[in-house]
Amino acid sequence: MTERVIKAYTESETTIVPEEIRQNLANALTHYTSDVSNILQITVDYSDPAFSTEPNDLSVSVVDLGDFILKLGADPDAFDIVYESQFNHITQQVGTLTHRDFTTAPAGNTDRPLGLMWQFGRATGILHKLTERGSFEDPEKYGFSRLRSTIEERAENVGVSKKEARLQNLYRAAEDSFLDWS
């Protein structure tokens, strides 16, 4: 799958992805999980020649990628393939957070956990918006509650109380970012 395939199906609003290949294209997109994650999570215009994703150097805008995923979403099973791939990637990233990440704001200008929360909220919000445009919605599966539960589970696994002030701030950051995009 390259940006040419994505762009071919997003050139116009009337271009459709044939029903027979939607799931195949969704499966192909899962081979680019990290790249798709970059496009959905990071506020960079990857269609600009100065930027490209890791590791496959895709140059696709979030708008084109979203349109492509939406067109795949004409088949809910195809959308779920992409959604689950992205949510599994987010879950792996959440799994890197430590007790300290959930309890102590770092000194200095860099706050990796806070940045990750904004990225997780952004990606989940964009995908949630696509579910609404695609007329299928399950808030437990596609909404913010699933992201919050994933973060909550990780915090619990590393021994952090749900009442921890830093954890509450991280939840708010993720939810704010989610709401900005959904």
N, C-alpha and C positions, 0 to 999 in steps of 0.2 A: 504494500500500500504506500503510495507516495502522495505528495501534495497535489500531483496532477489528477489523481483519481478523485480526491476530495473536491478540488476545484471544478472538475468536470461535472460533478453532481450538484454543485452549488452555484453554477454560473447564472442560473435564473430560478425564479421561484416556481416555475412550471416544470422544471426538470425533476423527474422522479427516479428513485432507485427501484429498479424492477424487483417485484416481490420475490422472485426466485433466487436472488443473490443477496438480499438484505442480511440474512444471518451469516452468510459467508464473509461479507464485508465487515460485519461486526466482529466476527472471529479474527479476521485479519487485523482489525484495529487494535485488538488486544495484544498483538505482538509489538505494538508501539505504546504500551501502557505508560512508560516513563515520559515519552514525548508528549502524549495526550495530557498527562498530568501537568507537565510544564506549561502547556498552553492554557489549561483550565485554571491552574493555581497561581501562576505568576503574572503580574501586571506588566507584560511586555508585549509589544506587537510583533509576534513572530513572523508576520508576513513581510516585515522590513528586512531587506537583505543583510543588515548589520547583525541580525540575531538569528539563531537557530536553536532547536531543541537538542537535548542530550538523550540518548547517544546517536540518534539517527539523522540529525540535522534537518528536521522538518521545518519548512517555512510556510506556516498556515496561520491565519488570524483566528482568534477565538470566535469571531462571528462565522467564518466559513466552517470551522470545526463544529460549532454548535448547529449550524444549518444542516451539515452532513449527518450528525447524530440524530437530529430531529427527523430527517428523511428516512434514516434507518428505523426510527421509532414508529414508523407506520406499521411496523411489525413489533409489538410489545416484547416478544422474545428477543429480537435483535437488539432493542434498546437495553433490555436487562443484561445482555452479554457485555455491552460497553459499560453500563452503570456498575455492575458487580466488579468488573475489572478495575475500574477507577476507585470504587469504595474499598476493595481489597488493598489497593496501593495506599490509600489514606490510612487504613488500619495498620499496615506495616509501618508507616511513618509515625503514627501515634504510638506504636510499640517501642519506638526509640526514646520516648520521653521517660525521664527518671523522676524519682521522688523529689529531688532538688528542683527540677524543672517546674513541678506543680506547686512548690512551696516557697521558692525564693526568686524574686526578680533579680536578674543579673545586674551587676554594676556596669556602668558604661552605656554606650549607645546601642549595643546589639542585644536583642532579646529574641533568641531563636524560637523558644516555645510560643511567644506571642505572635511572631511572624508566621509560624506554622499554623496557628489557629486561624489567622486571617486567610491563609492559603486554603486550609481545609474548608472553611466557611464559603469562600469564593467558589471553589470547585463544586461543592455540594449544592450551593445556591444556583449556579448555572445549570447543573443537571436537573435540579428541581424545577426550574423555570421551563426547561424543555419538556418535562413530564406534563406540566400544565398545558403547554401549547399542543402537546400530543394527545390531550384529552384522556389521559389515564393517570390516576393519582392514588397513591397509597401513602399517607403521611408517615406511617410507621416505617415504611421501606425507603421512601424518597425524601422525607422531610428532615428537618433539623434534629428531630428527636433521635434518629438513628446515629447521627454524628455525636450528639451529646452522650448517648449511651456508650458509644465506643470509647470516648474520652474518659467518661466516668469509670468504665470497667478497668481501663489502664491505670487510672489514678488509684483505684481500690487495690489493684494488683501490686502496686508499689508502696502501699500503706499510707495513702493520703486520705484524710477525712473529707467527706463531701462538703463540709462547712468551711474548709480552708479558704481564706480570703483570696489568695493568689489563684487558686483553682477557679473560683467564681469569676475573677477578672478574665481568665482565659476563656471560660464559657461565653462570657459577654462578647469578647472579641470575635470568637467564631460565629456567634449568632448575629452580631452586627454585620459582619462580612456576608454571611448567608443572606440576610435580609436585603443587603445592597444589591444582590444579584438575582434573588428569586422573585 
